[in-house]
């Protein structure tokens, strides 16, 4: 095996190379030997070098076969360390279930961050926290407020499920090869008690997705629900507003009204 691994564009590989940034990340993650720690996309081990010493039983998910072999050899002295050759987007995180909830960390390829977040949300009951390197634009969407251009489906669904905290602004120069975008290392922690609760989260997701697919239309024209439900909604929500004007709580209210109407019609 060639010990020199050249980053592969098809895997979106930009490896962390800034020691000061790496040390800050390790400090924020604060891993311990008791953690059920999973690193997504460890690359050549810039973070793993530190994490595996703190949590020797950690596991890693890496899609690049050449890097899998490199990592297995590099950390062979850590007998409990496992690296799985698989795609994080096709991973069932229930396979990592133990007595402890999962702590996921990763310098994510920019092209998988959004679909990966939605996938993880589908198994959120398994999650203790997430620490992800994200494109700055994506991180901004996670914390965006209503009535801003960044606010959208991702903002609503992530904020419904998580408390989001951007931790470190990371310049392009911190990576090799140097990307054309800035990054933000971000912490996401599932709400212990959701600020507002949807009766049917699947319906909430459908409504939010449908509304933002027609984000320039007013709610009266973008909501896909029976006329009887629209009449009920008129008493609670101004349907002349656009999706980007609504808070997370507003979307939950809409979802719950539609859900109750559907249940009453059964």
C-alpha positions as CSV (number, residue, x, y, z in Angstrom):
1,X,0.0,0.0,0.0
2,X,1.3,3.4,-0.9
3,X,1.6,5.4,2.5
4,X,1.0,8.7,0.7
5,X,-2.7,9.2,0.3
6,X,-3.8,11.9,-2.1
7,X,-7.2,13.5,-1.2
8,X,-10.0,12.3,-3.5
9,X,-12.4,14.8,-4.9
10,X,-15.2,12.3,-5.3
11,X,-15.2,11.7,-1.6
12,X,-15.0,15.4,-0.8
13,X,-11.8,15.0,1.1
14,X,-10.2,18.1,2.7
15,X,-8.1,17.0,5.6
16,X,-7.6,19.1,8.8
17,X,-4.0,20.3,9.1
18,X,-4.1,23.1,11.6
19,X,-2.8,21.9,14.9
20,X,-4.3,24.8,16.9
21,X,-7.8,24.2,15.4
22,X,-7.4,20.4,16.1
23,X,-6.5,21.1,19.7
24,X,-9.6,23.4,20.1
25,X,-11.8,20.7,18.7
26,X,-10.5,18.0,21.0
27,X,-11.0,20.4,23.9
28,X,-14.6,21.1,23.0
29,X,-15.5,17.4,22.4
30,X,-14.0,16.4,25.8
31,X,-14.1,12.7,25.0
32,X,-13.7,10.1,27.8
33,X,-13.1,6.4,27.9
34,X,-16.7,5.8,28.8
35,X,-18.1,7.4,25.6
36,X,-19.7,5.5,22.7
37,X,-17.7,7.7,20.3
38,X,-18.0,7.3,16.5
39,X,-15.9,9.4,14.1
40,X,-17.3,9.9,10.7
41,X,-14.7,10.3,7.9
42,X,-11.5,10.2,10.0
43,X,-9.4,10.7,6.9
44,X,-5.7,10.2,7.8
45,X,-6.5,10.6,11.5
46,X,-5.9,14.2,12.4
47,X,-8.6,14.1,15.1
48,X,-8.3,10.3,15.7
49,X,-4.7,10.7,16.9
50,X,-6.1,12.5,20.0
51,X,-9.5,10.9,20.3
52,X,-8.3,7.3,20.3
53,X,-6.0,8.0,23.3
54,X,-8.9,9.5,25.2
55,X,-11.4,6.9,24.1
56,X,-9.6,3.7,23.1
57,X,-12.8,1.8,22.3
58,X,-14.0,4.5,19.8
59,X,-15.1,3.4,16.3
60,X,-14.8,5.1,12.9
61,X,-16.7,5.1,9.7
62,X,-14.7,5.6,6.5
63,X,-15.8,5.1,2.9
64,X,-12.3,5.2,1.3
65,X,-10.9,1.7,1.3
66,X,-7.3,3.0,1.1
67,X,-7.8,5.1,4.2
68,X,-9.4,2.2,6.0
69,X,-6.3,0.2,5.6
70,X,-4.1,3.1,6.6
71,X,-6.1,3.7,9.8
72,X,-6.2,0.0,10.8
73,X,-2.4,-0.1,10.5
74,X,-1.8,3.3,12.2
75,X,-3.9,2.4,15.2
76,X,-3.2,-1.4,15.4
77,X,-1.9,-1.0,19.0
78,X,-5.4,0.1,20.1
79,X,-7.0,-3.4,20.2
80,X,-10.6,-2.1,20.8
81,X,-10.5,0.5,18.0
82,X,-12.6,-0.4,15.0
83,X,-12.9,1.2,11.6
84,X,-15.8,0.3,9.4
85,X,-15.5,0.6,5.7
86,X,-18.9,2.0,4.8
87,X,-20.8,5.0,3.7
88,X,-22.0,7.2,6.5
89,X,-25.2,8.0,4.5
90,X,-26.0,4.2,4.3
91,X,-25.2,3.4,7.9
92,X,-27.7,2.2,10.4
93,X,-26.5,3.8,13.6
94,X,-28.5,1.4,15.7
95,X,-25.7,-1.1,15.0
96,X,-23.5,1.0,17.3
97,X,-26.0,0.9,20.1
98,X,-24.7,0.1,23.6
99,X,-25.5,1.2,27.2
100,X,-24.3,4.7,26.2
101,X,-25.9,6.9,23.6
102,X,-23.8,7.8,20.5
103,X,-21.4,10.7,20.3
104,X,-20.8,11.4,16.7
105,X,-17.9,13.6,15.5
106,X,-16.6,14.3,12.1
107,X,-14.9,16.6,9.6
108,X,-17.7,16.0,7.2
109,X,-17.4,16.2,3.4
110,X,-19.4,19.2,2.5
111,X,-21.6,17.3,0.1
112,X,-23.0,14.9,2.7
113,X,-23.6,17.2,5.7
114,X,-27.3,18.0,5.0
115,X,-28.5,14.5,4.1
116,X,-26.5,13.1,7.0
117,X,-28.2,15.4,9.5
118,X,-31.6,14.3,8.2
119,X,-30.6,10.7,8.4
120,X,-29.4,11.1,12.0
121,X,-32.6,12.9,13.0
122,X,-34.4,9.7,11.9
123,X,-32.5,7.9,14.7
124,X,-32.2,10.7,17.1
125,X,-33.2,8.6,20.1
126,X,-29.7,7.0,19.8
127,X,-27.8,10.3,19.9
128,X,-26.1,12.0,22.9
129,X,-24.5,14.8,20.8
130,X,-22.9,15.7,17.5
131,X,-19.7,17.6,16.8
132,X,-19.4,18.3,13.1
133,X,-17.2,20.4,10.8
134,X,-19.7,22.0,8.5
135,X,-19.5,24.4,5.6
136,X,-20.1,27.9,7.1
137,X,-23.2,28.3,4.9
138,X,-24.7,25.1,6.3
139,X,-23.9,26.0,9.9
140,X,-25.5,29.4,9.4
141,X,-28.7,27.7,8.1
142,X,-28.8,25.6,11.3
143,X,-29.1,28.6,13.5
144,X,-30.9,30.9,11.1
145,X,-33.9,33.0,12.4
146,X,-37.2,33.4,10.5
147,X,-37.3,36.2,7.9
148,X,-33.7,35.6,6.9
149,X,-32.5,34.2,3.6
150,X,-30.7,31.4,5.4
151,X,-33.9,30.2,7.1
152,X,-35.4,27.1,5.5
153,X,-36.4,23.5,6.0
154,X,-33.1,22.5,7.5
155,X,-33.3,25.4,10.0
156,X,-36.8,24.4,11.2
157,X,-36.2,20.6,11.5
158,X,-32.8,20.8,13.1
159,X,-33.9,23.5,15.6
160,X,-37.0,21.4,16.5
161,X,-34.8,18.5,17.4
162,X,-31.5,20.1,18.6
163,X,-29.9,22.9,20.5
164,X,-27.2,24.1,18.0
165,X,-24.0,25.9,19.1
166,X,-21.4,27.1,16.5
167,X,-18.0,26.6,18.3
168,X,-15.1,27.5,16.0
169,X,-14.8,29.5,12.8
170,X,-12.4,27.6,10.7
171,X,-10.6,29.3,7.7
172,X,-9.9,27.4,4.4
173,X,-6.2,27.5,5.3
174,X,-6.8,24.9,8.0
175,X,-7.3,22.2,5.4
176,X,-5.3,20.4,2.8
177,X,-6.2,20.7,0.0
178,X,-7.5,24.2,0.7
179,X,-11.2,24.4,0.0
180,X,-12.9,27.5,-1.5
181,X,-15.3,27.9,1.5
182,X,-15.1,28.7,5.2
183,X,-16.1,26.2,7.8
184,X,-17.7,26.2,11.3
185,X,-17.2,23.5,13.9
186,X,-20.6,23.0,15.4
187,X,-22.2,21.2,18.3
188,X,-25.7,19.8,18.2
189,X,-27.3,18.4,21.3
190,X,-30.8,16.8,21.2
191,X,-33.3,18.7,23.3
192,X,-33.9,16.9,26.6
193,X,-37.4,18.5,26.5
194,X,-38.5,20.0,23.2
195,X,-39.6,23.6,23.5
196,X,-42.7,22.7,21.4
197,X,-43.9,19.2,20.6
198,X,-45.4,17.9,17.3
199,X,-48.1,15.2,17.7
200,X,-46.8,13.6,14.5
201,X,-43.2,14.4,13.6
202,X,-43.5,12.8,10.2
203,X,-46.3,15.1,9.3
204,X,-44.3,18.1,10.6
205,X,-41.5,17.2,8.3
206,X,-43.9,16.8,5.3
207,X,-45.5,20.2,6.0
208,X,-42.1,22.0,6.4
209,X,-40.7,20.4,3.3
210,X,-43.8,21.2,1.2
211,X,-43.9,24.8,2.3
212,X,-40.3,25.5,1.6
213,X,-40.5,23.9,-1.8
214,X,-42.9,26.8,-2.5
215,X,-41.2,29.3,-0.2
216,X,-42.3,32.4,-2.2
217,X,-46.0,31.4,-2.0
218,X,-48.2,32.4,0.9
219,X,-49.2,29.6,3.2
220,X,-52.8,29.5,1.9
221,X,-51.3,28.4,-1.5
222,X,-48.4,26.3,-0.3
223,X,-50.1,24.2,2.4
224,X,-51.2,20.8,1.1
225,X,-54.2,20.1,3.4
226,X,-58.0,19.9,3.1
227,X,-60.0,23.1,3.0
228,X,-61.6,22.2,6.4
229,X,-58.1,22.2,7.9
230,X,-57.3,25.6,6.3
231,X,-60.4,27.0,7.8
232,X,-59.2,25.8,11.3
233,X,-55.8,27.2,10.6
234,X,-57.2,30.7,9.7
235,X,-58.1,31.1,13.4
236,X,-54.5,30.4,14.6
237,X,-52.1,31.4,11.8
238,X,-52.0,34.3,9.4
239,X,-52.1,32.3,6.1
240,X,-51.1,35.4,4.1
241,X,-47.5,34.9,5.5
242,X,-44.8,33.1,3.7
243,X,-43.0,30.0,5.1
244,X,-39.8,32.0,5.9
245,X,-41.9,34.2,8.2
246,X,-42.9,31.3,10.5
247,X,-41.1,30.2,13.7
248,X,-40.5,26.5,14.6
249,X,-43.4,26.8,17.0
250,X,-45.7,28.1,14.2
251,X,-44.9,25.1,12.0
252,X,-45.6,22.8,14.9
253,X,-48.9,24.5,15.5
254,X,-49.9,24.1,11.9
255,X,-48.8,20.4,12.0
256,X,-50.8,19.7,15.1
257,X,-54.0,21.4,13.8
258,X,-53.8,19.4,10.6
259,X,-53.1,16.2,12.5
260,X,-56.1,16.7,14.8
261,X,-58.3,17.4,11.8
262,X,-57.1,14.2,10.1
263,X,-57.7,12.2,13.2
264,X,-61.2,13.6,13.7
265,X,-62.1,12.6,10.1
266,X,-61.2,9.0,10.6
